[in-house]
Structure formats: structure tokens, C-alpha cells
Amino acid sequence: MPENRDRDDRVTQIEQREAEVEAPRQDTVRRGATFESFKHRDYSLFWSGALVSNVGTWMQNYALAIVVYSLRRSQTDLGIMNFAMGIPVLFLAIYAGSLADRVDRKRLIIVTQAILMLQAGALGYLYVAGRLSSARPLLALTYVVVLALVNGVMSALAFPSWQSIIPDLVPRESLLNAIALNAAQFQSARMVGPLIAGALVVAGLGMGDIFYINAASFLFVIGALWVVRPRKMEHHHTEESGWQRITAGLRYATRDNRVVGIIILSTAILTIFAMPYMMLLPAFVDKALGFHDDAQIKRVVAYIMTANGLGAVVGALIIASLPKGVRRENLLRYTTLAMAIVLLAFAWVPVLPITLVLSALAGAAFITTTSLLNTSVQQTVPNQLRGRVMALFVMAFIGIMPLSAAAFGPIGQAIGPGNAIGFAALVLLAWVIVLFARPGLLLPERATARARPGS
């Protein structure tokens, strides 16, 4: 017996020494891993081109909102424009996912970006030619809505391929890092784009120039895509009809792989109940924070949105720094819980300095949660189904936003913006409680079976 104890003690000491040697190495890997995906040439080119293009897109969003609002000073017109840009995703994403699994994703993205470039150029031409003038507001709004629909359709066709191509540019073990860095560039563009556009307008450039700059920005992402060499996807040619291919993706996400279905459901719940606070910001600043002057509302909304974007960038970089073996399902529960708690505080503690901090925390919680959800889907789905399943993810993440906006506008009008945000946060909190009460929902079937007592 003493010999056994001595042997166990020696083994324990050896294991402790190995752990002490290993720990610094792992910490060093974590500290240096934040930008690891940039070691891959194709991902770096794709990321850089996307950043420039997204900055241009957010510059255009800023300019277009001002142009549309100036036509009749109507918030309804802004809603119509945003609805036209958003609703095609809901109806076309699933078809676009099927298309992404049948054609070259890289070429599909290039085609859609080229058409979006022409769309931006058309807006610039119409503005410079005086066709987007308040002298004929209905005709001008018609032009904008038609081009907004073109934007929505092309975005809907591109989104699944855009998401699906990332795993073809980096190794599997770097996927979470790549997705997080991609989220960081998008959020950076969301912050920087309107600031650049505003500075250029102050410097004397017209809105038409902003539209033309956006058109030129697409050349960067098209050029990047032209030279990248993603891993070739094996196209499985079958006799299935288009509808059968679509239903195969639906069947995989709803019946064949329960975890993917839960992740997509979680994404939809997050979109519906965690996003309304951004849509209700002008009313929240007016009704809850007490800034009633138009100039004050615009300024405070800009502060809150900037804080949100900054938090999102920081959150994305934190996710990019996580070790490769992190338990995503555990982290996902806690980031979703953080989102619900932050939104509750945001809704019911309307004090501007606190609101700014909470907005930054909400941005960080949201981007970390969506990055984890995105990665979980990408690493679970087989390549031949990725486009179709990612289309479902895109529908849950982006496609239902117009429906969420349509629902929470009247709710905010009826019970107040703060109460509407608080109600949404409580629903999100209820879903988080379900995820904590049933942790197996986010585990694969085999892992769940191993976790059961007596199995």
C-alpha cells in the first residue's frame, strides 16, 4: 500500500510539472491567436476587400437615409426603404442557399457584388441628375424603393455563399477566429462608414459623390475575390429537383441534426428579441432619456450607436482570442444570458452615462453570441449542405428583422420604448433559462447519450 501511494504521488508530481510547462505555452498561443487567420493569404485578401466594401456600404446607408428623409420628412418613407432592402432575404435566402451548394460560390458572390456596384452607381446618377429631389417626392421614393429591392435581392443571393466561403479560406480549427474577425471588420465598417460620409459632406461633397464612392468600393472586394483560391467544393449532381434540394436542407436542420435546429432557433429568438432596442433608439432617447429636441435626439442616438459598435468590435476581438478547444455551448449560454440582463438594465435604468456603457456591453454580448452561433453551424454542417443550412441561419439572423421591426414598432408605441425593450429582454431571458435547464439541447446526440447517468 505505501508503495502504491508513493507511485501515485510520483505520477501526480510528474503531471503537475507537465501542466506547469504546458500552461505558459497555451497562454502564449492564446495571446498570439487573435489575428491568426490573417496568416492565410486568401482570408486576408477577402477580409480586406470586404472591409473597404462595407465601409462604402455604410457610407451609402448614411447618405440614403438623409436623402429619403429629406423628401417628405417622413419616418414611414424610411421604413418603406428599409423594408424593401430587408424583405427579399426572408423569401430568397433559402433558394440562394440551394444555389450556393450547386454553383461556384466565389463566382456567385462576384456577380452579386458587380450588380450592387451598378446599383450604387445608379443612385449616384439619379441624385446628380436631380431625380431624387423633394420636388417630386413620390417619383423619387419609387426610384429608391426599386433600387432598394435590387439591393435586397442581390444581398439575399450573396449572403449564404458569403457565409459559406469562409470555411474554404481557413483551416477548420481557425474557423471561430475567422468568423469573429469577419464580424469585427463588419462592425468597424458600421462605425467608420457614417463618420467618413459625414466628414466628407461637411467638407463639401454631395450625396451623389457618396453613392459613387460606394460604387468604387465594390472594386476592392471583387478584386480580392478574383484572386483568392478557396478550396474546391465537391458538387454532388443528383436528380433532385430544386424544391427537393431545399427541403433536404430543411430536413437536415429540423430532423437530422437537432443541435443545428436549436442553434437556428436561438438565432431567430436573438434577432427578434435582442435587436428591437436599436430600432427603438430615437423613441427611447426621446421618451425615456428625456432628450426631446431633434438635434439632441440625433446626437445622442449617434453616441449610443457608436458605443454599441465599439463594444461589438471589442467583443469580436475577444472571441477571436479564445483558445481553439473552448466549449462553445457553455460560452453561448452565458453570452446570451449577459445579453438579456444588459437589455433589462438598458430598458429600466434610463441614465445616459449608464446607457452608453450598457450599449457597449450589449454590442459585445450580441456579437460574441452570434459569432458562436455562426461557428457552431459552420463546423457541424457537411460542406455539400452548408449553403442551404447557412441560408436558414441568414433567414433567422437577417431575414426576420423586418418582421421584428414591424412588430415592435406598434408595441413600443403602445407601452413605451423602455417597456417594449424590457419585455423583449424578458422573453430572451426565458429562452436562456431553457438552455440552462436543458444543457443537452446544445450537445450532439452522442454526447448527450454519454452524459446520461448509466449510459
C-alpha positions in Angstrom: 0.0 0.0 0.0 2.7 2.5 0.8 4.4 1.6 -2.5 1.2 2.4 -4.3 0.8 5.7 -2.5 4.5 6.6 -3.4 3.9 5.7 -7.0 0.7 7.8 -7.2 2.5 10.7 -5.6 5.3 10.5 -8.2 2.7 10.3 -11.0 0.9 13.4 -9.6 4.1 15.3 -9.3 5.0 14.5 -12.9 1.6 15.6 -14.1 1.8 18.8 -12.2 5.2 19.6 -13.7 3.9 18.8 -17.2 0.9 21.1 -16.6 3.2 23.9 -15.4 5.3 23.6 -18.5 2.2 23.4 -20.7 0.4 26.3 -19.2 2.7 29.1 -20.3 2.8 27.6 -23.8 -1.1 27.6 -24.0 -1.2 31.2 -22.7 1.3 32.3 -25.3 -0.8 30.6 -28.0 -3.9 32.5 -26.8 -2.2 35.8 -26.7 -0.9 35.4 -30.2 -4.0 33.9 -31.6 -6.2 37.0 -32.0 -5.3 37.6 -35.6 -4.2 34.1 -36.5 -6.5 33.8 -39.6 -4.5 36.6 -41.2 -1.7 34.1 -41.7 -3.8 32.7 -44.5 -3.3 34.8 -47.7 -6.8 34.2 -49.2 -8.6 35.1 -45.9 -6.5 38.3 -45.5 -7.4 39.4 -49.1 -11.1 38.5 -48.6 -11.2 40.3 -45.2 -9.5 43.5 -46.6 -11.7 43.7 -49.6 -14.9 43.1 -47.6 -13.8 45.9 -45.1 -13.4 48.5 -47.8 -16.7 47.5 -49.5 -18.6 47.5 -46.2 -17.3 51.0 -45.3 -18.6 52.1 -48.6 -22.0 50.4 -48.0 -22.4 52.1 -44.6 -21.5 55.4 -46.2 -24.3 54.9 -48.7 -26.7 53.8 -45.9 -26.0 57.1 -44.1 -26.5 59.2 -47.3 -29.6 57.3 -48.5 -31.3 57.8 -45.1 -30.7 61.5 -45.3 -31.9 61.7 -48.9 -35.1 59.7 -48.3 -35.9 61.6 -45.1 -35.4 65.0 -46.9 -38.1 64.1 -49.4 -41.1 64.4 -47.1 -39.6 64.4 -43.6 -41.4 61.0 -43.2 -40.3 58.2 -40.9 -42.7 56.0 -42.9 -40.6 56.5 -46.0 -37.5 55.4 -44.1 -39.4 52.3 -43.0 -40.6 51.5 -46.6 -37.0 51.8 -47.8 -35.6 49.5 -45.1 -38.4 47.1 -45.6 -37.6 46.9 -49.3 -34.0 46.2 -48.6 -34.6 43.6 -45.9 -37.6 41.6 -47.0 -36.0 39.8 -50.0 -33.7 38.0 -47.6 -36.7 36.3 -45.9 -38.1 34.9 -49.2 -35.0 34.3 -51.3 -32.3 33.2 -48.8 -33.3 29.5 -48.8 -33.2 29.4 -52.6 -29.9 31.2 -52.5 -28.6 28.6 -50.1 -29.6 25.8 -52.6 -27.8 27.8 -55.3 -24.7 28.1 -53.2 -24.5 24.3 -53.0 -24.8 23.9 -56.7 -22.6 26.6 -58.2 -19.2 28.2 -57.6 -19.7 30.3 -54.5 -16.9 32.7 -55.4 -18.3 33.5 -58.8 -21.8 33.9 -57.4 -20.5 36.5 -54.9 -18.6 38.3 -57.6 -21.7 38.6 -59.8 -23.9 39.9 -57.0 -21.2 42.4 -55.9 -20.9 43.7 -59.5 -24.7 44.3 -59.7 -24.6 46.0 -56.3 -21.9 48.3 -57.7 -24.2 49.2 -60.6 -27.0 49.8 -58.2 -24.8 52.3 -56.2 -23.8 54.0 -59.4 -27.4 54.3 -60.4 -28.2 56.0 -57.1 -25.4 58.4 -57.8 -26.6 59.2 -61.3 -30.2 59.7 -60.2 -29.1 62.1 -57.4 -26.7 64.1 -59.6 -29.4 64.3 -62.4 -31.9 65.7 -59.9 -34.2 62.7 -59.9 -34.1 62.2 -56.2 -35.5 65.7 -55.5 -38.2 66.7 -53.0 -39.8 68.5 -55.9 -41.3 65.1 -57.0 -41.1 63.0 -53.8 -43.3 60.1 -54.8 -41.3 59.5 -58.0 -38.0 59.9 -56.1 -39.2 57.4 -53.5 -40.2 55.0 -56.2 -36.7 55.1 -57.7 -35.2 54.5 -54.2 -37.6 51.6 -53.4 -36.9 49.8 -56.8 -33.1 50.1 -56.2 -33.5 49.1 -52.6 -35.3 45.9 -53.8 -32.4 45.3 -56.2 -30.0 45.7 -53.2 -32.1 43.3 -51.1 -32.3 40.6 -53.8 -28.6 40.7 -54.5 -27.8 40.6 -50.8 -30.1 37.7 -50.3 -28.4 35.8 -53.1 -25.0 36.6 -51.8 -25.4 36.0 -48.0 -25.4 32.2 -47.9 -22.4 32.0 -50.2 -20.6 34.8 -48.3 -21.0 32.9 -45.1 -20.2 29.5 -46.6 -17.0 30.6 -48.3 -15.2 31.4 -45.1 -14.5 27.7 -44.1 -13.0 27.3 -47.6 -10.4 30.0 -46.8 -9.0 28.9 -43.4 -8.4 25.5 -41.7 -11.2 24.1 -39.6 -9.5 24.8 -36.3 -9.3 28.6 -37.2 -12.9 28.9 -38.1 -14.1 30.6 -34.9 -11.2 33.1 -35.2 -12.0 33.8 -38.8 -15.7 34.3 -38.2 -15.0 36.6 -35.2 -12.5 38.7 -37.2 -15.1 38.9 -40.0 -17.6 40.2 -37.5 -15.0 42.7 -36.3 -14.5 44.1 -39.8 -18.2 44.5 -40.3 -18.8 46.3 -37.0 -15.7 48.5 -37.7 -17.2 49.5 -41.0 -20.6 50.2 -39.3 -18.8 52.7 -37.0 -16.4 54.2 -39.5 -18.6 54.4 -42.7 -21.1 57.0 -41.4 -18.3 59.1 -39.8 -16.4 59.2 -43.1 -19.5 60.1 -45.0 -20.5 62.8 -42.6 -17.0 64.3 -42.7 -17.0 64.3 -46.5 -20.4 66.0 -46.6 -19.1 68.7 -44.2 -16.1 69.1 -46.5 -18.4 69.9 -49.4 -19.0 66.6 -51.2 -22.6 65.9 -52.3 -24.7 62.8 -51.6 -24.2 61.7 -55.2 -20.4 61.6 -54.6 -21.0 59.3 -51.6 -23.0 56.9 -53.8 -20.2 56.9 -56.4 -17.6 56.2 -53.7 -19.6 53.2 -52.6 -19.8 52.0 -56.2 -16.0 52.2 -56.4 -15.6 50.4 -53.1 -17.0 47.2 -54.6 -14.0 47.0 -56.9 -11.9 46.1 -53.8 -14.0 43.1 -52.8 -14.4 42.0 -56.4 -10.7 42.2 -56.9 -10.0 40.3 -53.7 -12.4 37.5 -54.7 -10.9 37.4 -58.2 -7.5 36.4 -56.8 -8.4 34.2 -53.8 -8.3 30.4 -54.3 -10.8 28.8 -51.9 -10.8 25.0 -51.5 -12.8 23.5 -54.3 -16.3 22.3 -53.2 -17.4 18.9 -54.4 -20.6 19.4 -56.3 -23.0 16.5 -55.8 -25.0 16.2 -59.0 -28.3 14.5 -58.3 -31.6 14.1 -59.9 -33.3 16.0 -57.1 -35.4 19.0 -58.2 -34.7 22.4 -56.7 -37.5 22.0 -54.2 -36.2 18.6 -53.1 -32.8 20.2 -52.6 -34.3 22.9 -50.5 -36.3 20.5 -48.4 -33.2 18.4 -47.9 -31.6 21.4 -46.1 -34.7 22.0 -44.1 -34.9 18.3 -43.1 -31.2 18.3 -42.0 -31.7 21.3 -39.8 -35.1 20.3 -38.3 -34.9 16.5 -38.1 -31.5 15.0 -38.9 -29.4 17.3 -36.7 -31.2 18.6 -33.6 -28.3 20.8 -32.5 -28.3 22.8 -35.8 -32.1 23.3 -35.4 -31.7 24.6 -31.8 -28.9 27.0 -32.9 -31.0 28.4 -35.7 -34.0 28.8 -33.4 -31.7 30.5 -30.9 -30.5 32.9 -33.7 -34.1 33.7 -34.6 -35.0 34.4 -30.9 -31.9 36.6 -30.6 -32.8 38.6 -33.7 -36.5 39.1 -32.7 -36.0 40.0 -29.1 -32.4 41.4 -28.9 -32.5 43.8 -31.9 -35.6 45.9 -31.2 -33.7 48.2 -28.8 -31.6 49.5 -31.8 -34.7 50.2 -33.9 -36.5 52.0 -30.9 -33.4 54.2 -30.1 -34.8 57.5 -31.3 -38.1 57.0 -29.3 -36.1 55.7 -26.3 -33.9 58.8 -26.3 -37.0 61.0 -26.6 -39.3 59.2 -24.2 -37.0 57.5 -21.7 -33.9 59.6 -21.6 -35.7 62.9 -22.0 -33.9 64.5 -24.9 -36.8 66.0 -26.9 -35.0 68.4 -29.3 -34.4 66.9 -32.8 -30.8 67.9 -32.8 -30.3 66.4 -29.3 -32.0 63.1 -30.4 -29.8 62.7 -33.4 -26.6 63.4 -31.4 -27.5 61.1 -28.5 -28.6 58.3 -30.9 -25.2 58.6 -32.6 -23.4 58.4 -29.3 -25.3 55.3 -28.3 -24.8 53.6 -31.7 -21.1 54.4 -31.6 -20.8 52.9 -28.1 -22.6 49.8 -29.4 -20.3 49.4 -32.4 -17.2 49.9 -30.3 -18.4 47.2 -27.9 -19.1 44.9 -30.8 -15.6 45.3 -32.1 -14.1 44.6 -28.7 -16.4 41.5 -28.3 -15.4 40.2 -31.7 -11.7 40.5 -30.9 -12.2 38.7 -27.5 -13.9 35.9 -29.4 -11.1 35.8 -31.9 -8.6 35.4 -29.0 -10.3 32.3 -27.5 -8.4 29.0 -27.5 -9.4 26.5 -30.1 -10.8 24.0 -27.6 -13.2 26.3 -25.9 -16.6 24.8 -25.1 -18.8 26.9 -27.3 -22.1 25.6 -26.0 -21.2 26.7 -22.4 -20.0 30.1 -23.5 -23.1 30.5 -25.7 -25.4 30.2 -22.7 -23.5 32.8 -20.7 -23.3 35.4 -23.5 -27.0 35.1 -24.2 -27.7 35.5 -20.5 -25.5 38.6 -20.5 -27.4 40.0 -23.5 -30.7 39.5 -21.7 -29.5 41.1 -18.4 -27.9 44.0 -20.2 -31.1 44.8 -22.1 -33.1 44.7 -18.9 -30.8 47.2 -17.3 -30.8 49.3 -20.6 -34.6 49.4 -20.6 -35.2 50.3 -16.9 -32.2 52.4 -16.0 -32.5 55.3 -18.4 -29.5 57.4 -17.4 -27.3 58.5 -20.3 -23.8 57.6 -19.0 -25.2 54.2 -17.9 -27.0 53.8 -21.2 -23.7 54.3 -23.1 -21.9 51.7 -21.0 -24.8 49.2 -21.4 -25.0 49.9 -25.2 -21.3 48.9 -25.4 -21.9 45.8 -23.4 -24.9 44.9 -25.5 -22.8 45.2 -28.6 -20.1 42.9 -27.2 -22.7 40.4 -26.0 -24.6 40.3 -29.3 -21.5 39.9 -31.5 -20.0 37.2 -29.3 -23.3 35.3 -29.2 -23.8 35.5 -33.0 -20.2 34.5 -33.7 -20.6 31.4 -31.5 -23.9 30.5 -33.2 -22.4 31.0 -36.7 -19.3 28.9 -35.9 -21.4 26.1 -34.4 -23.4 25.8 -37.5 -20.4 26.0 -39.9 -18.4 23.4 -38.0 -21.4 21.0 -37.8 -22.8 21.0 -41.3 -21.3 18.9 -44.1 -19.9 21.0 -47.0 -22.5 19.8 -49.5 -25.3 21.1 -47.3 -23.6 24.2 -45.9 -25.1 26.7 -48.3 -28.7 25.6 -47.7 -28.3 25.4 -43.9 -26.4 28.7 -43.8 -29.4 30.2 -45.7 -31.6 29.2 -42.8 -29.1 30.9 -40.5 -29.2 34.0 -42.6 -33.0 34.0 -42.6 -33.0 33.7 -38.8 -30.3 36.4 -38.4 -31.3 38.9 -41.1 -34.4 37.8 -42.9 -36.8 38.2 -40.0 -35.5 41.6 -38.9 -38.2 43.4 -40.9 -40.9 41.4 -39.2 -39.3 42.1 -35.8 -39.3 45.8 -36.6 -42.9 45.7 -37.8 -44.0 44.0 -34.5 -42.0 46.1 -32.0 -42.9 49.5 -33.6 -46.5 49.2 -32.5 -45.5 47.6 -29.2 -43.2 50.5 -28.4 -46.0 52.9 -29.4 -48.5 51.2 -27.1 -46.4 50.6 -23.9 -43.4 52.8 -24.4 -40.0 52.1 -25.8 -38.4 51.2 -22.5 -41.1 48.7 -21.6 -41.0 47.2 -25.1 -37.2 46.7 -24.8 -37.8 45.2 -21.3 -40.5 42.9 -22.5 -38.2 41.6 -25.3 -35.4 41.1 -22.8 -37.7 39.0 -20.5 -38.6 36.7 -23.5 -34.9 36.3 -24.3 -34.2 35.6 -20.6 -36.9 32.9 -20.6 -35.1 31.2 -23.5 -31.8 31.3 -21.7 -33.4 29.6 -18.7 -34.5 26.8 -21.1 -30.9 26.4 -22.4 -29.5 26.2 -18.8 -32.3 23.8 -17.6 -31.7 21.5 -20.6 -28.0 21.7 -21.4 -28.3 18.7 -23.7 -30.1 20.9 -26.3 -26.8 22.3 -27.5 -24.9 19.0 -27.4 -24.8 16.4 -30.2 -26.9 13.3 -29.7 -23.9 11.0 -29.0 -22.5 13.5 -26.5 -25.9 13.7 -24.8 -26.2 9.9 -24.6 -22.7 9.7 -22.9 -23.8 12.4 -20.4 -26.8 10.4 -19.3 -26.4 8.5 -16.0 -26.0 4.8 -16.5 -25.3 5.2 -20.3 
